[in-house]
Amino acid sequence: MALNERLEAELLEDEDENEDTQEDKFLTFVLADEEYGIEIRYVTEIIGMQKITEVPDVPPYIRGVINLRGKVIPVMDVRLRFGLPERPYDERTCIVVINVAEQAVGLIVDRVSEVLDIPKSEIEPPPQVKKGSGSRFIEGLGKVGDTVKILLNAGKLLFDEGGSN
């Protein structure tokens, strides 16, 4: 997993520098055929898939919990959170551990891509369409070259229980 090691090194570098260097940086990952990004300041680490202990009476997108170096953290399958079809996990599937409002959560993604600089000037607000429930998690749309990355709102992803926006 050379990509994961390289991303981990970039994350560690970012931790050593001040907060300003994390501004405009996004960890990008793939779900289905789309690329998403989450602000790097929320990402603590990227780990491979491991045994997930199921927990009763949680939403279907919460797969359970993992023991990460003695700390129990919940794990969310982002595909299911967005209402995408489930797919078997493979060697590229990984868990992006994020920390929002003192809450650590693992996000299961199809694969991690890279850390990108996306300046605010290249981010547009999400379209005001009410197509899928996943759209309420979108913070903005980042233009990178001739592609668009869907930038997620980490807080809403973890804590928004649905309903109207």
Rosetta silent file (secondary structure, phi, psi, omega in degrees, C-alpha in Angstrom):
SEQUENCE: MALNERLEAELLEDEDENEDTQEDKFLTFVLADEEYGIEIRYVTEIIGMQKITEVPDVPPYIRGVINLRGKVIPVMDVRLRFGLPERPYDERTCIVVINVAEQAVGLIVDRVSEVLDIPKSEIEPPPQVKKGSGSRFIEGLGKVGDTVKILLNAGKLLFDEGGSN
SCORE:     score description
SCORE:     0.000 S_00000001
   1 L     0.000   62.462 -177.767    0.000    0.000    0.000 S_00000001
   2 H   -61.848  -36.236  179.354    2.558    2.571   -1.096 S_00000001
   3 H   -62.008  -45.716  178.936   -0.154    5.183   -1.745 S_00000001
   4 H   -60.087  -41.628  179.936   -1.414    4.911    1.831 S_00000001
   5 H   -64.184  -40.502  178.870    2.136    5.259    3.165 S_00000001
   6 H   -65.190  -42.165  178.554    2.728    8.321    1.004 S_00000001
   7 H   -65.434  -40.929  177.374   -0.551    9.894    2.140 S_00000001
   8 H   -59.556  -42.093  179.374    0.264    9.109    5.779 S_00000001
   9 H   -62.563  -41.630  177.583    3.637   10.863    5.339 S_00000001
  10 H   -63.588  -40.371  179.247    1.872   13.917    3.871 S_00000001
  11 H   -63.603  -42.609  179.793   -0.576   13.915    6.784 S_00000001
  12 H   -65.119  -39.409  176.475    2.259   13.750    9.296 S_00000001
  13 H   -59.104  -44.589 -179.012    4.055   16.597    7.507 S_00000001
  14 H   -61.972  -36.134  179.587    0.893   18.666    7.727 S_00000001
  15 H   -64.644  -34.411 -178.225    0.619   18.022   11.472 S_00000001
  16 H   -72.518  -28.492 -178.934    4.124   19.406   11.992 S_00000001
  17 L   -88.493  171.997 -177.743    3.352   22.614   10.167 S_00000001
  18 L   -78.139  171.892 -175.370    0.888   25.240   11.361 S_00000001
  19 H   -56.444  -34.401 -176.251   -2.842   25.255   10.647 S_00000001
  20 H   -57.875  -32.114 -177.562   -2.496   27.646    7.691 S_00000001
  21 H   -71.515  -17.627  178.228   -0.746   24.970    5.629 S_00000001
  22 H   -86.604  -12.485  179.782   -3.817   22.738    5.916 S_00000001
  23 L   -64.443  139.933  178.683   -6.072   25.396    4.454 S_00000001
  24 L    70.024    7.746  178.263   -7.342   24.542    0.967 S_00000001
  25 E  -101.269  136.266 -178.218   -6.027   20.934    1.284 S_00000001
  26 E  -134.268  135.874  170.349   -8.396   18.030    0.726 S_00000001
  27 E   -83.987  123.880 -179.911   -7.929   14.278    0.936 S_00000001
  28 E  -103.701  146.679 -179.827   -9.659   12.871   -2.120 S_00000001
  29 E  -147.917  163.748 -175.840  -11.180    9.421   -2.368 S_00000001
  30 E  -110.252  136.943  169.212  -13.357    7.431   -4.730 S_00000001
  31 E  -131.455  128.990 -173.487  -16.868    6.065   -4.198 S_00000001
  32 L    53.210 -123.009 -179.959  -18.453    4.306   -7.157 S_00000001
  33 L  -111.382   14.454 -178.202  -17.051    6.350  -10.067 S_00000001
  34 E  -107.246  149.289  175.360  -17.017    9.762   -8.365 S_00000001
  35 E  -103.188  131.109 -179.673  -14.187   11.535   -6.569 S_00000001
  36 E  -117.958  160.211  176.263  -14.919   13.183   -3.255 S_00000001
  37 E  -135.404  149.314  175.194  -12.803   15.327   -0.989 S_00000001
  38 E  -133.783  141.198 -176.919  -12.752   16.040    2.717 S_00000001
  39 E   -56.005  132.978 -175.136  -10.766   18.791    4.396 S_00000001
  40 H   -62.431  -26.591 -177.699   -7.389   17.435    5.461 S_00000001
  41 H   -63.385  -20.392  178.486   -7.683   19.079    8.890 S_00000001
  42 H   -88.015  -19.801 -172.709  -10.275   16.443    9.847 S_00000001
  43 E   -82.918  126.857  177.060   -8.209   13.443    8.675 S_00000001
  44 E  -102.288  -35.787  177.270   -6.076   11.736   11.319 S_00000001
  45 E  -168.440  168.630  177.345   -5.006    8.617    9.431 S_00000001
  46 E  -124.750  126.350 -178.537   -5.745    6.099    6.709 S_00000001
  47 E  -127.941  159.222  175.493   -5.838    2.416    7.584 S_00000001
  48 E   -74.622  167.593  177.660   -6.582   -0.786    5.742 S_00000001
  49 L   -62.248  144.718  176.041   -9.774   -2.712    6.316 S_00000001
  50 L  -144.776  178.717 -176.772   -9.889   -4.652    9.551 S_00000001
  51 L   -63.282  127.372  178.489  -12.341   -6.639   11.612 S_00000001
  52 L  -108.817  126.558  177.842  -15.444   -4.586   12.320 S_00000001
  53 E   -88.454  120.610 -179.739  -17.549   -5.541   15.335 S_00000001
  54 L   -69.510  145.683  179.337  -21.239   -5.139   14.559 S_00000001
  55 L  -123.308  131.653 -179.005  -23.298   -3.089   17.000 S_00000001
  56 L   -72.772  156.857  172.027  -27.078   -3.563   17.303 S_00000001
  57 L    59.492   45.943  173.622  -29.635   -0.801   16.774 S_00000001
  58 L  -124.118  160.073  177.201  -27.530    1.589   14.675 S_00000001
  59 L   -57.903  152.354 -176.270  -28.340    2.998   11.218 S_00000001
  60 L   -58.419  -29.134 -178.382  -27.471    0.583    8.378 S_00000001
  61 L   -76.844  -11.865  173.305  -24.583    2.782    7.175 S_00000001
  62 E   -88.582  109.173 -175.380  -22.826    2.370   10.549 S_00000001
  63 E   -75.231  -20.911 -178.027  -21.005   -0.930   10.034 S_00000001
  64 E   141.967 -146.688 -178.638  -19.976   -1.221   13.684 S_00000001
  65 E  -132.025  156.779  173.443  -16.843   -0.357   15.628 S_00000001
  66 E  -125.624  157.802  174.738  -13.129   -1.089   15.397 S_00000001
  67 E  -100.380  107.739 -178.692  -10.415   -1.159   18.025 S_00000001
  68 E  -109.225   99.496 -178.187   -7.780    1.293   16.869 S_00000001
  69 L    50.281   46.755  175.014   -4.792    1.105   19.222 S_00000001
  70 L    88.796   -4.771  178.629   -7.029    0.660   22.245 S_00000001
  71 E  -110.125  128.986  179.703   -9.642    3.223   21.224 S_00000001
  72 E   -88.277  122.255  179.205  -13.036    2.022   20.034 S_00000001
  73 E  -127.995  142.957  177.125  -14.313    4.086   17.118 S_00000001
  74 E   -70.978  152.366 -179.397  -17.473    3.757   15.010 S_00000001
  75 E  -125.522  127.220 -178.659  -17.088    2.949   11.324 S_00000001
  76 E  -111.281  131.819  172.953  -19.394    4.348    8.628 S_00000001
  77 E   -85.971  108.844 -173.973  -19.691    2.943    5.105 S_00000001
  78 H   -65.639  -31.357  175.566  -19.887    6.171    3.093 S_00000001
  79 H   -56.062  -49.226 -178.083  -21.414    4.324    0.111 S_00000001
  80 H   -68.488  -35.241  178.569  -24.380    3.317    2.269 S_00000001
  81 H   -60.125  -35.050 -179.570  -24.558    6.786    3.856 S_00000001
  82 L   -89.110   -0.750 -179.205  -25.057    8.200    0.342 S_00000001
  83 L    77.075   19.279  177.185  -27.595    5.544   -0.638 S_00000001
  84 L   -82.407  159.116  178.772  -25.222    3.969   -3.162 S_00000001
  85 L   -65.872  144.353  177.619  -25.309    0.221   -3.788 S_00000001
  86 L   -69.004  150.950  174.358  -23.227   -1.914   -1.465 S_00000001
  87 L  -143.945  153.373  179.684  -20.164   -3.623   -2.905 S_00000001
  88 L   -64.428  144.707  176.534  -17.722   -6.163   -1.506 S_00000001
  89 L   -74.437  145.384  178.486  -14.610   -4.710    0.108 S_00000001
  90 L  -131.336 -167.378 -175.374  -11.345   -5.388   -1.720 S_00000001
  91 L   -69.474  -17.399  178.676   -7.631   -4.668   -1.289 S_00000001
  92 L   -90.084  -19.905  179.590   -8.150   -0.983   -2.276 S_00000001
  93 L   -63.629  135.401  178.623  -10.977   -0.430    0.221 S_00000001
  94 E  -146.355  173.297 -178.934   -9.746    1.472    3.241 S_00000001
  95 E  -113.281  121.815  174.658  -10.843    3.380    6.305 S_00000001
  96 E   -96.638  115.003 -179.395  -10.185    7.115    6.523 S_00000001
  97 E   -88.647  122.485  178.207  -10.206    8.049   10.202 S_00000001
  98 E  -119.778  160.273  178.401  -11.486   11.578   10.748 S_00000001
  99 E  -131.206  116.087 -179.800  -12.020   13.618   13.886 S_00000001
 100 E  -128.988  126.005  178.276  -14.857   16.143   13.995 S_00000001
 101 L    52.552   47.248  178.183  -15.950   17.902   17.189 S_00000001
 102 L    65.664   14.585  178.565  -13.813   15.549   19.321 S_00000001
 103 E  -114.175  117.414  176.399  -15.483   12.506   17.716 S_00000001
 104 E   -87.986  134.188  179.289  -13.293   10.030   15.833 S_00000001
 105 E  -141.998  140.633  174.627  -15.068    8.077   13.100 S_00000001
 106 E   -94.044  132.161  177.808  -13.784    5.723   10.414 S_00000001
 107 E  -108.845  118.196  177.669  -15.094    6.272    6.894 S_00000001
 108 E   -82.825  122.401  179.389  -15.035    3.246    4.604 S_00000001
 109 E  -126.470  157.632 -178.619  -14.227    4.373    1.040 S_00000001
 110 L   -61.848  -45.220  175.361  -13.604    2.434   -2.172 S_00000001
 111 E  -166.555  151.114  177.347  -10.091    3.849   -2.464 S_00000001
 112 E   -89.827  141.753 -178.837   -8.060    6.875   -1.439 S_00000001
 113 E  -101.242  -77.470 -174.788   -6.701    9.060   -4.251 S_00000001
 114 E  -163.028  173.105  171.754   -4.445   11.937   -3.171 S_00000001
 115 E   -97.940  125.800 -177.172   -4.111   15.138   -1.194 S_00000001
 116 E  -120.474  146.757  169.030   -5.024   18.119   -3.374 S_00000001
 117 E   -89.879  119.950  175.589   -4.753   21.878   -2.992 S_00000001
 118 L  -127.818   99.574 -178.590   -8.091   23.393   -3.980 S_00000001
 119 L   -64.306  152.723 -179.609   -8.124   27.148   -3.347 S_00000001
 120 H   -53.825  -33.199 -179.577  -11.391   28.771   -2.265 S_00000001
 121 H   -64.781  -18.598 -179.714  -11.485   30.606   -5.602 S_00000001
 122 H  -103.178   12.397  179.879  -11.870   27.199   -7.319 S_00000001
 123 E  -113.641  126.191  177.580  -14.741   26.015   -5.102 S_00000001
 124 E  -108.057  153.184  177.144  -18.337   26.659   -6.092 S_00000001
 125 L   -65.751  154.675  179.789  -21.400   26.161   -3.894 S_00000001
 126 L   -66.951  152.564  177.622  -23.326   22.947   -4.480 S_00000001
 127 L   -64.240  147.860 -178.775  -26.255   23.118   -6.911 S_00000001
 128 L   -89.358   62.161  176.836  -29.613   23.756   -5.266 S_00000001
 129 L  -115.393  150.789 -177.715  -31.267   20.567   -6.425 S_00000001
 130 L  -111.134   55.997 -174.853  -33.064   18.116   -4.191 S_00000001
 131 L   -82.114  -53.662 -178.114  -32.172   14.963   -6.080 S_00000001
 132 L  -130.718  158.647 -179.101  -30.697   12.615   -3.540 S_00000001
 133 H   -64.254  -23.260  179.365  -30.261   12.608    0.181 S_00000001
 134 H   -64.905  -22.744 -176.293  -26.487   12.558   -0.381 S_00000001
 135 H   -66.765  -22.184  179.905  -26.557   16.140   -1.677 S_00000001
 136 H   -70.268  -12.608  179.885  -27.077   17.531    1.833 S_00000001
 137 H   -91.662   -3.376 -174.840  -23.514   16.429    2.703 S_00000001
 138 E   -84.434  124.815  176.809  -21.911   18.517   -0.062 S_00000001
 139 E   -85.681  -38.424 -179.114  -19.941   21.565    1.061 S_00000001
 140 E  -177.442  179.273  179.932  -18.955   22.610   -2.450 S_00000001
 141 E  -119.690  116.657 -177.400  -17.634   21.567   -5.833 S_00000001
 142 E   -93.222  125.619  178.089  -13.882   21.892   -6.345 S_00000001
 143 E   -89.545  120.340  179.075  -12.601   22.547   -9.849 S_00000001
 144 E  -128.550  104.210 -175.293   -9.298   20.762  -10.462 S_00000001
 145 L    62.182 -127.229  178.908   -8.141   21.089  -14.048 S_00000001
 146 L  -101.774   17.443  178.273  -11.027   19.839  -16.172 S_00000001
 147 E  -114.785  166.364  177.676  -12.489   17.678  -13.398 S_00000001
 148 E  -124.712  130.340  175.604  -14.788   18.389  -10.454 S_00000001
 149 E  -105.545  135.126  178.973  -14.297   16.962   -6.968 S_00000001
 150 E   -86.303  113.159 -176.239  -17.319   16.769   -4.675 S_00000001
 151 E   -93.874  126.703 -173.168  -16.227   18.346   -1.392 S_00000001
 152 E   -95.671  150.310  172.813  -17.985   17.017    1.688 S_00000001
 153 L   -90.923  107.493 -174.075  -19.072   18.722    4.878 S_00000001
 154 H   -60.180  -40.275 -179.283  -17.520   16.446    7.528 S_00000001
 155 H   -62.230  -47.134  179.619  -19.876   17.610   10.287 S_00000001
 156 H   -66.927  -37.284  179.933  -23.039   16.901    8.285 S_00000001
 157 H   -58.079  -42.045 -177.545  -21.630   13.590    7.069 S_00000001
 158 H   -83.228  -40.442 -165.597  -21.234   12.418   10.661 S_00000001
 159 H  -112.899  -10.951 -179.078  -24.035   14.123   12.525 S_00000001
 160 L   -77.159  118.559 -176.807  -26.877   15.019   10.103 S_00000001
 161 L   -90.908    5.320  175.571  -29.670   12.555   10.707 S_00000001
 162 L   108.830 -158.846 -176.030  -31.643   13.463    7.620 S_00000001
 163 L    81.876 -165.477 -177.380  -34.890   15.218    7.044 S_00000001
 164 L   -84.003  155.423 -178.113  -35.099   18.448    5.134 S_00000001
 165 L   -94.417    0.000    0.000  -32.198   20.823    4.839 S_00000001
